[in-house]
Amino acid sequence: MRATVGDQLHVHGRTVGEQDHVGQIVEVRGQEGEPPYLVRYPDGHETLVFPGPDAVVEGGSA
């Protein structure tokens, strides 16, 4: 997985009824676009994310 600042990280819900989470990547801490990523969610919360197989990087900022 590779990302750049401004990309969206989309984490799919793991169980039926669980909502997906989408946040903007504000910092890439790995080498050459690799994780971990500092992600800002719409409510303003920021967290360091090591994405799993349930996550997808969507290019370009919205």
MODELLER restraints for C-alpha pairs under 7 A, 6 or more apart:
rsr = mdl.restraints
at = mdl.atoms
rsr.add(forms.Gaussian(group=physical.xy_distance, feature=features.Distance(at['CA:1:A'], at['CA:34:A']), mean=6.12, stdev=0.5))
rsr.add(forms.Gaussian(group=physical.xy_distance, feature=features.Distance(at['CA:2:A'], at['CA:33:A']), mean=4.53, stdev=0.5))
rsr.add(forms.Gaussian(group=physical.xy_distance, feature=features.Distance(at['CA:2:A'], at['CA:34:A']), mean=4.96, stdev=0.5))
rsr.add(forms.Gaussian(group=physical.xy_distance, feature=features.Distance(at['CA:3:A'], at['CA:33:A']), mean=4.85, stdev=0.5))
rsr.add(forms.Gaussian(group=physical.xy_distance, feature=features.Distance(at['CA:3:A'], at['CA:34:A']), mean=6.70, stdev=0.5))
rsr.add(forms.Gaussian(group=physical.xy_distance, feature=features.Distance(at['CA:3:A'], at['CA:57:A']), mean=6.48, stdev=0.5))
rsr.add(forms.Gaussian(group=physical.xy_distance, feature=features.Distance(at['CA:4:A'], at['CA:28:A']), mean=6.58, stdev=0.5))
rsr.add(forms.Gaussian(group=physical.xy_distance, feature=features.Distance(at['CA:4:A'], at['CA:33:A']), mean=5.99, stdev=0.5))
rsr.add(forms.Gaussian(group=physical.xy_distance, feature=features.Distance(at['CA:5:A'], at['CA:25:A']), mean=5.30, stdev=0.5))
rsr.add(forms.Gaussian(group=physical.xy_distance, feature=features.Distance(at['CA:5:A'], at['CA:26:A']), mean=5.20, stdev=0.5))
rsr.add(forms.Gaussian(group=physical.xy_distance, feature=features.Distance(at['CA:5:A'], at['CA:27:A']), mean=5.68, stdev=0.5))
rsr.add(forms.Gaussian(group=physical.xy_distance, feature=features.Distance(at['CA:5:A'], at['CA:28:A']), mean=6.53, stdev=0.5))
rsr.add(forms.Gaussian(group=physical.xy_distance, feature=features.Distance(at['CA:6:A'], at['CA:24:A']), mean=5.98, stdev=0.5))
rsr.add(forms.Gaussian(group=physical.xy_distance, feature=features.Distance(at['CA:6:A'], at['CA:25:A']), mean=5.44, stdev=0.5))
rsr.add(forms.Gaussian(group=physical.xy_distance, feature=features.Distance(at['CA:6:A'], at['CA:26:A']), mean=6.23, stdev=0.5))
rsr.add(forms.Gaussian(group=physical.xy_distance, feature=features.Distance(at['CA:6:A'], at['CA:60:A']), mean=6.00, stdev=0.5))
rsr.add(forms.Gaussian(group=physical.xy_distance, feature=features.Distance(at['CA:6:A'], at['CA:61:A']), mean=4.65, stdev=0.5))
rsr.add(forms.Gaussian(group=physical.xy_distance, feature=features.Distance(at['CA:7:A'], at['CA:24:A']), mean=5.93, stdev=0.5))
rsr.add(forms.Gaussian(group=physical.xy_distance, feature=features.Distance(at['CA:7:A'], at['CA:25:A']), mean=5.54, stdev=0.5))
rsr.add(forms.Gaussian(group=physical.xy_distance, feature=features.Distance(at['CA:7:A'], at['CA:57:A']), mean=6.65, stdev=0.5))
rsr.add(forms.Gaussian(group=physical.xy_distance, feature=features.Distance(at['CA:7:A'], at['CA:58:A']), mean=5.81, stdev=0.5))
rsr.add(forms.Gaussian(group=physical.xy_distance, feature=features.Distance(at['CA:7:A'], at['CA:59:A']), mean=4.76, stdev=0.5))
rsr.add(forms.Gaussian(group=physical.xy_distance, feature=features.Distance(at['CA:7:A'], at['CA:60:A']), mean=4.87, stdev=0.5))
rsr.add(forms.Gaussian(group=physical.xy_distance, feature=features.Distance(at['CA:7:A'], at['CA:61:A']), mean=5.22, stdev=0.5))
rsr.add(forms.Gaussian(group=physical.xy_distance, feature=features.Distance(at['CA:8:A'], at['CA:22:A']), mean=6.58, stdev=0.5))
rsr.add(forms.Gaussian(group=physical.xy_distance, feature=features.Distance(at['CA:8:A'], at['CA:23:A']), mean=5.58, stdev=0.5))
rsr.add(forms.Gaussian(group=physical.xy_distance, feature=features.Distance(at['CA:8:A'], at['CA:24:A']), mean=4.54, stdev=0.5))
rsr.add(forms.Gaussian(group=physical.xy_distance, feature=features.Distance(at['CA:8:A'], at['CA:25:A']), mean=5.90, stdev=0.5))
rsr.add(forms.Gaussian(group=physical.xy_distance, feature=features.Distance(at['CA:8:A'], at['CA:57:A']), mean=5.79, stdev=0.5))
rsr.add(forms.Gaussian(group=physical.xy_distance, feature=features.Distance(at['CA:8:A'], at['CA:58:A']), mean=5.05, stdev=0.5))
rsr.add(forms.Gaussian(group=physical.xy_distance, feature=features.Distance(at['CA:8:A'], at['CA:59:A']), mean=6.45, stdev=0.5))
rsr.add(forms.Gaussian(group=physical.xy_distance, feature=features.Distance(at['CA:8:A'], at['CA:61:A']), mean=6.67, stdev=0.5))
rsr.add(forms.Gaussian(group=physical.xy_distance, feature=features.Distance(at['CA:9:A'], at['CA:22:A']), mean=5.58, stdev=0.5))
rsr.add(forms.Gaussian(group=physical.xy_distance, feature=features.Distance(at['CA:9:A'], at['CA:23:A']), mean=5.37, stdev=0.5))
rsr.add(forms.Gaussian(group=physical.xy_distance, feature=features.Distance(at['CA:9:A'], at['CA:24:A']), mean=6.15, stdev=0.5))
rsr.add(forms.Gaussian(group=physical.xy_distance, feature=features.Distance(at['CA:9:A'], at['CA:25:A']), mean=6.59, stdev=0.5))
rsr.add(forms.Gaussian(group=physical.xy_distance, feature=features.Distance(at['CA:9:A'], at['CA:55:A']), mean=6.82, stdev=0.5))
rsr.add(forms.Gaussian(group=physical.xy_distance, feature=features.Distance(at['CA:9:A'], at['CA:56:A']), mean=5.94, stdev=0.5))
rsr.add(forms.Gaussian(group=physical.xy_distance, feature=features.Distance(at['CA:9:A'], at['CA:57:A']), mean=4.77, stdev=0.5))
rsr.add(forms.Gaussian(group=physical.xy_distance, feature=features.Distance(at['CA:9:A'], at['CA:58:A']), mean=6.29, stdev=0.5))
rsr.add(forms.Gaussian(group=physical.xy_distance, feature=features.Distance(at['CA:10:A'], at['CA:21:A']), mean=5.83, stdev=0.5))
rsr.add(forms.Gaussian(group=physical.xy_distance, feature=features.Distance(at['CA:10:A'], at['CA:22:A']), mean=4.47, stdev=0.5))
rsr.add(forms.Gaussian(group=physical.xy_distance, feature=features.Distance(at['CA:10:A'], at['CA:23:A']), mean=6.76, stdev=0.5))
rsr.add(forms.Gaussian(group=physical.xy_distance, feature=features.Distance(at['CA:10:A'], at['CA:55:A']), mean=5.53, stdev=0.5))
rsr.add(forms.Gaussian(group=physical.xy_distance, feature=features.Distance(at['CA:10:A'], at['CA:56:A']), mean=5.21, stdev=0.5))
rsr.add(forms.Gaussian(group=physical.xy_distance, feature=features.Distance(at['CA:10:A'], at['CA:57:A']), mean=6.26, stdev=0.5))
rsr.add(forms.Gaussian(group=physical.xy_distance, feature=features.Distance(at['CA:11:A'], at['CA:20:A']), mean=5.65, stdev=0.5))
rsr.add(forms.Gaussian(group=physical.xy_distance, feature=features.Distance(at['CA:11:A'], at['CA:21:A']), mean=5.11, stdev=0.5))
rsr.add(forms.Gaussian(group=physical.xy_distance, feature=features.Distance(at['CA:11:A'], at['CA:22:A']), mean=6.27, stdev=0.5))
rsr.add(forms.Gaussian(group=physical.xy_distance, feature=features.Distance(at['CA:11:A'], at['CA:54:A']), mean=5.77, stdev=0.5))
rsr.add(forms.Gaussian(group=physical.xy_distance, feature=features.Distance(at['CA:11:A'], at['CA:55:A']), mean=4.21, stdev=0.5))
rsr.add(forms.Gaussian(group=physical.xy_distance, feature=features.Distance(at['CA:11:A'], at['CA:56:A']), mean=6.45, stdev=0.5))
rsr.add(forms.Gaussian(group=physical.xy_distance, feature=features.Distance(at['CA:12:A'], at['CA:20:A']), mean=4.51, stdev=0.5))
rsr.add(forms.Gaussian(group=physical.xy_distance, feature=features.Distance(at['CA:12:A'], at['CA:21:A']), mean=6.55, stdev=0.5))
rsr.add(forms.Gaussian(group=physical.xy_distance, feature=features.Distance(at['CA:12:A'], at['CA:54:A']), mean=5.50, stdev=0.5))
rsr.add(forms.Gaussian(group=physical.xy_distance, feature=features.Distance(at['CA:12:A'], at['CA:55:A']), mean=6.14, stdev=0.5))
rsr.add(forms.Gaussian(group=physical.xy_distance, feature=features.Distance(at['CA:13:A'], at['CA:19:A']), mean=5.27, stdev=0.5))
rsr.add(forms.Gaussian(group=physical.xy_distance, feature=features.Distance(at['CA:13:A'], at['CA:20:A']), mean=4.70, stdev=0.5))
rsr.add(forms.Gaussian(group=physical.xy_distance, feature=features.Distance(at['CA:22:A'], at['CA:41:A']), mean=6.69, stdev=0.5))
rsr.add(forms.Gaussian(group=physical.xy_distance, feature=features.Distance(at['CA:23:A'], at['CA:39:A']), mean=5.79, stdev=0.5))
rsr.add(forms.Gaussian(group=physical.xy_distance, feature=features.Distance(at['CA:23:A'], at['CA:40:A']), mean=5.33, stdev=0.5))
rsr.add(forms.Gaussian(group=physical.xy_distance, feature=features.Distance(at['CA:23:A'], at['CA:41:A']), mean=4.32, stdev=0.5))
rsr.add(forms.Gaussian(group=physical.xy_distance, feature=features.Distance(at['CA:23:A'], at['CA:42:A']), mean=6.63, stdev=0.5))
rsr.add(forms.Gaussian(group=physical.xy_distance, feature=features.Distance(at['CA:24:A'], at['CA:39:A']), mean=5.45, stdev=0.5))
rsr.add(forms.Gaussian(group=physical.xy_distance, feature=features.Distance(at['CA:24:A'], at['CA:40:A']), mean=5.25, stdev=0.5))
rsr.add(forms.Gaussian(group=physical.xy_distance, feature=features.Distance(at['CA:24:A'], at['CA:41:A']), mean=6.43, stdev=0.5))
rsr.add(forms.Gaussian(group=physical.xy_distance, feature=features.Distance(at['CA:25:A'], at['CA:37:A']), mean=6.34, stdev=0.5))
rsr.add(forms.Gaussian(group=physical.xy_distance, feature=features.Distance(at['CA:25:A'], at['CA:38:A']), mean=5.89, stdev=0.5))
rsr.add(forms.Gaussian(group=physical.xy_distance, feature=features.Distance(at['CA:25:A'], at['CA:39:A']), mean=4.50, stdev=0.5))
rsr.add(forms.Gaussian(group=physical.xy_distance, feature=features.Distance(at['CA:25:A'], at['CA:40:A']), mean=6.43, stdev=0.5))
rsr.add(forms.Gaussian(group=physical.xy_distance, feature=features.Distance(at['CA:26:A'], at['CA:38:A']), mean=5.68, stdev=0.5))
rsr.add(forms.Gaussian(group=physical.xy_distance, feature=features.Distance(at['CA:26:A'], at['CA:39:A']), mean=5.69, stdev=0.5))
rsr.add(forms.Gaussian(group=physical.xy_distance, feature=features.Distance(at['CA:26:A'], at['CA:40:A']), mean=6.59, stdev=0.5))
rsr.add(forms.Gaussian(group=physical.xy_distance, feature=features.Distance(at['CA:27:A'], at['CA:37:A']), mean=5.79, stdev=0.5))
rsr.add(forms.Gaussian(group=physical.xy_distance, feature=features.Distance(at['CA:27:A'], at['CA:38:A']), mean=4.96, stdev=0.5))
rsr.add(forms.Gaussian(group=physical.xy_distance, feature=features.Distance(at['CA:28:A'], at['CA:35:A']), mean=6.63, stdev=0.5))
rsr.add(forms.Gaussian(group=physical.xy_distance, feature=features.Distance(at['CA:28:A'], at['CA:36:A']), mean=6.50, stdev=0.5))
rsr.add(forms.Gaussian(group=physical.xy_distance, feature=features.Distance(at['CA:28:A'], at['CA:37:A']), mean=4.78, stdev=0.5))
rsr.add(forms.Gaussian(group=physical.xy_distance, feature=features.Distance(at['CA:28:A'], at['CA:38:A']), mean=6.47, stdev=0.5))
rsr.add(forms.Gaussian(group=physical.xy_distance, feature=features.Distance(at['CA:29:A'], at['CA:35:A']), mean=6.35, stdev=0.5))
rsr.add(forms.Gaussian(group=physical.xy_distance, feature=features.Distance(at['CA:29:A'], at['CA:36:A']), mean=5.50, stdev=0.5))
rsr.add(forms.Gaussian(group=physical.xy_distance, feature=features.Distance(at['CA:29:A'], at['CA:37:A']), mean=5.84, stdev=0.5))
rsr.add(forms.Gaussian(group=physical.xy_distance, feature=features.Distance(at['CA:30:A'], at['CA:36:A']), mean=5.65, stdev=0.5))
rsr.add(forms.Gaussian(group=physical.xy_distance, feature=features.Distance(at['CA:35:A'], at['CA:50:A']), mean=5.81, stdev=0.5))
rsr.add(forms.Gaussian(group=physical.xy_distance, feature=features.Distance(at['CA:36:A'], at['CA:48:A']), mean=6.53, stdev=0.5))
rsr.add(forms.Gaussian(group=physical.xy_distance, feature=features.Distance(at['CA:36:A'], at['CA:49:A']), mean=5.50, stdev=0.5))
rsr.add(forms.Gaussian(group=physical.xy_distance, feature=features.Distance(at['CA:36:A'], at['CA:50:A']), mean=4.78, stdev=0.5))
rsr.add(forms.Gaussian(group=physical.xy_distance, feature=features.Distance(at['CA:37:A'], at['CA:48:A']), mean=5.63, stdev=0.5))
rsr.add(forms.Gaussian(group=physical.xy_distance, feature=features.Distance(at['CA:37:A'], at['CA:49:A']), mean=5.23, stdev=0.5))
rsr.add(forms.Gaussian(group=physical.xy_distance, feature=features.Distance(at['CA:37:A'], at['CA:50:A']), mean=6.68, stdev=0.5))
rsr.add(forms.Gaussian(group=physical.xy_distance, feature=features.Distance(at['CA:38:A'], at['CA:46:A']), mean=6.71, stdev=0.5))
rsr.add(forms.Gaussian(group=physical.xy_distance, feature=features.Distance(at['CA:38:A'], at['CA:47:A']), mean=5.64, stdev=0.5))
rsr.add(forms.Gaussian(group=physical.xy_distance, feature=features.Distance(at['CA:38:A'], at['CA:48:A']), mean=4.46, stdev=0.5))
rsr.add(forms.Gaussian(group=physical.xy_distance, feature=features.Distance(at['CA:38:A'], at['CA:49:A']), mean=6.19, stdev=0.5))
rsr.add(forms.Gaussian(group=physical.xy_distance, feature=features.Distance(at['CA:39:A'], at['CA:46:A']), mean=5.43, stdev=0.5))
rsr.add(forms.Gaussian(group=physical.xy_distance, feature=features.Distance(at['CA:39:A'], at['CA:47:A']), mean=5.51, stdev=0.5))
rsr.add(forms.Gaussian(group=physical.xy_distance, feature=features.Distance(at['CA:39:A'], at['CA:48:A']), mean=6.26, stdev=0.5))
rsr.add(forms.Gaussian(group=physical.xy_distance, feature=features.Distance(at['CA:39:A'], at['CA:49:A']), mean=6.77, stdev=0.5))
rsr.add(forms.Gaussian(group=physical.xy_distance, feature=features.Distance(at['CA:40:A'], at['CA:46:A']), mean=4.33, stdev=0.5))
rsr.add(forms.Gaussian(group=physical.xy_distance, feature=features.Distance(at['CA:40:A'], at['CA:47:A']), mean=6.76, stdev=0.5))
